[in-house]
Amino acid sequence: MSPHGSMIAPAKVNLALHVVGRRADGFHLLDTLVAFTGDGDLLEVEDGAEDDFFVSGHYAAHVPIGSGNLVTRARDLLRETFGGDARAPVRLHLEKNLPVASGVGGGSADAAAALRLLARHWDLAINETDLIRLGLRLGADVPMCLASKPLIARGIGEALETLPAFPALPLVLVNPNIPLSTPEVFSALERRDNAPLPALEDLPDAASAVRWLDGARNDLEMPARRLVPQIEDGLGALRRAGALTARMSGSGATCFGIFSSADAAARARRALACEHPEWFVLETETLAAEQPDADHAHP
């Protein structure tokens, strides 16, 4: 692999998600506070004799390989945009560590990593604005995954406001290993004109973030719970394990618990993994706003 041949595609966690309207074309308007974890899928690229894409990892069997895969669609979109500069064949390897259709932006994060990694690999002259514009063509969540830092997203997810300060949050993620269709969850939503996020205040630490989050919500949680009742089991298990607060991320079914410390999260992860061996359970931490953006690159 080249020095910039791999990149983490971090899990996206919707700490709060308010559905505030719906456009005439059917797209829902959101107000969402998003953070990204230090863990996620891993994408690698290297030169190849011909294009190749292969997937490994615990959730590899659930990843579409054909035209439905956002990694290869990102590759083809860069080719379509840059022509000869992006013609060299590449071997792409995705290590799929996050559950598919789980509300943590796995496919969108993979697409964002592919755009960044291939733009670097092919040495393409593209600025951040144009990269985000390309990302939006792949999906509404791709621009925020390109940012991969604490932010508020509005509109359909394309209007981004990165936060000047936001603390790192010790988290445990749980998922009952039941995929959940985002369109089905939105279809089950009873109200689409909810109040926006409360005004964001200074949040110096996890405790203050939890207090603010307790005044917010995820409007998709109730419809998702009707479709997958096991979400309630995940929320209850996180609370019993000591979470300061617990909520569903995105359209589910992944739930997160915020803990007072990394040690508390580690203890909860061990207990939850023992209690529910059939679940996906991950102890992680969100990336703080003040951390420099290193594109999550690995040597």
N, C-alpha and C positions, 0 to 999 in steps of 0.2 A: 504493500500500500504506500501511496505517496504521503508526505507529511500532513496533508489536509485530506486524507482519504477516508475519514470516518467522522460521523457526527451523531450525537444523541438527538432524537426527536422527542423532546420532553412531554410528559403527560400534561394536558391542560386541565385545570380544575376551575370550574365555575363556582366561586365562593358564594356568589349570589346571582340570581338570574330572574329579572322581571320582564314579563311579556307586556309591552305597553301599547301595541297596536298591530295592525295588519295592512299591508299595501294592497292595492287593487290587483296586483299580479299574484297574490296569495302568500308572499313572503311575510313572515312575522317580524315585527320591530321589537328589538330587545334593548334592555339596559342591563349589562352584566359586568360584574367585577371578576376578573380572571387572573389567576396566578399559574405559574408553571413550576413543575417539580424538577429536582436534579436527576430524576430517573425517567426512563421511557424506552422506546424502541431504539435500535441502533442501525444506522444506514452506512454502508461502505461502498466506495466506488474505486475501480481501477480500470486501466486500459484493457481492452479485449480485442481478440481477432474479429469478433462480431458482438452485436448487442446480446446481453444475457441478463436475466433477472431471476434470482432465486431467493427463497425465504426459508429461514430456520427459526428456532425458538419455540417456546411452549405453545404459542397460538398460531403457528405457521399454517396449520391445516385450515384455518378459518379465513385466510387472506385470499381474495380473488387475484388470479394471476393475469387474466386477460385485460380487456379494455377498461374494466371496472377498477383497476388498480391505479391509485393516485400517484404512485412513484413513477410508473412508466408513462402516465399521462403528463406528469411534470417534465420528464425527459423529452417527450415528443413536442410539448408546447415550446420548450426552449429551442428545439431544432426548427420548428415552424417559424419562430421569431427571428432567429439569428442565422439560419441557413448554414453556409459553409463553416462558420466558426464553431459550430456545434455538431459537426458531422462525425468526428472520431468515435468509433464504437466503444461502448463501455460495458463493464460487468458490474451490475448492482446487486448487493446482498443486503437484505433486510432481516435483522434479527427481531422477530415480533415477540416482545415481552409483555405487551398490554393486551387485554381482551379486546376483541373486535365488537363494534356497535355497543360501546359501553359508556359513552358520555364523557370521555376524557380526551377527545380529539385525536385519537390514534392515527387515523388515515390522513387527517388534515396536517398533523404534525409531521408525518412521514413525507407528505407532499412538500411542505415547507423546507424540510431538511434536504430533499432532493433538489429543489430549486437552488438553494444556497450552495450545496455541495457540488452540483454540476456546473453552476456558474463559475465557481472557483476552479474546478477541474479543467474546464474548457477555457478559462481565462477570458470570460465574456465581459464586455464593457456594458454593465447594467447598473443603474443607480437604484437606491432603495425605493423610490417612488414607483419606478417601472417594475421592480420586482414584486411589489405589493399589488400592482395592477394585474400582473400575470397571475399572482396567487389567487386573486378574487375570481378569476376565470375558472379556477379549479374547485372553488368552494368558499362559502361565506366565512368559514372559520380559518382559512389558510392565512389571511393577512395577520390575524392576531397570533397565530403560531409562528409566523416569520418573526414577529417581535419577541416572543418568548420571554417577556418580562411583565411584572404586574401592571395591569391596565384596566381601564373601563372601555368596553366596546358598546357602541350604540348603532342604531339603524338595523341592518340585517347582519351586522358584525363587522362592517367595513370602516366605520367611523371610530378611530382609536385614539384614546387619550392615555399615554403612558404616565405612570405615577412617579412623581419625584422622590417619594419616600413610601416604603411599605415594608413591614418586617418579614423576615423568614418565619414560616409557620411549620412546626413539627406536625406531620400528618400521618395517619394510617388510612389507606384506601382499601375498601372491600367491595367485592362484586360476587354475586351468587353464580357467576358463570352462565348467565342467561342473557343472550343478546337482546337488544331492545331497539326497535326501529324508530328513529327520530320522527319521520312523518306520522307514524301511528300515535306517538305521544302528543304531537301538536294537534292531531285530529280529535283526540280525546279531551283537549283543553276546553273548559266551559266558558272562560272569560278571557278576552284578548285585549282589554283596555285597562290594564291594572296600573297602579301608581308606580312612578319611576323609583330608582334607587334613592335612598336618603342621601343628603349632602355628605360628601366624604370629609372627614375631619382628620386631624393628625393622629396617626396610629403608630406609636413608637414601639409597641411590643405585641406579643400574641394575645395577652389578656385584653388590651384595648381593642384589638381587631375583633376578638370574639364578641365584645360588648356591642360594637358597631354592627357586626353581622347578625346579632340577635334581633336587630331592628329591620333586617332585610329578609329575603326569602328566596326560594326557587319555585316559580309558578308552575314549573313542569312536574314538580314532585308528586302532587296528588294524582294527576292523570297517569303518571308512570306507575305509581303504586297500585292503581286499579288494574293495570296490565300485568304487572309483576309484583304480587304481594310480598315476595321475599325481600323487597327493598326495605320494608318495615323491619324485617328481622335484622338486616344489616345495620340500620340506624340504631335499633335497640341494643345490639351487641356492642357497637362503638361506645354508646353512652355507659353501658355497664362496665366497659373496659377503662373508663375514666376520662373519656373525651370531654373537653370543656364545652364543645358544641359539635353537633353532627348534622349533616345535610347531604342531599343527593347532588351530584355534579351533572351539569348539562341536562341531557334528556335521559340520563340513567343507562344502566342500573347501578353504576358505581357510586358509592357513598364515601364521604370522607369524614374523619374525625380530627379535630384540632386538639393537640395535647400541650401540656404546660412545658414540656421539655423533650429533647430527643430520647432521654432515658425512659420517660413515661410512654412515649410512642413505641419504643422498642419492647417494653414489657407488654403493652397492649397487643402488638403484632404477634408476639410469641403465644399469648393466651388465645387470641382469635384464630391463629393458624391451627392450634391444638384443638380448639373447640369446634372449628368448622374446616376440616381438611379439604372439603370439596370446593371451598371458596378461593377466589383470587384475593390474596392479602399482601399488601405492600406497605412497609414503613418507609417514609421519604420525608422531604422537606421542600417547601416552596423556595424559589429563588427570590431573594430580597431585591427591592428596587435599586438600592445603592451599589449592588454588585456590578462591576464592569461587564459589558456585553462581550462575551468571548465566542459567540456563535456555538457554544457547546462543542467545540471541535476537539478531537483527540489526536495525538500524534500517531 
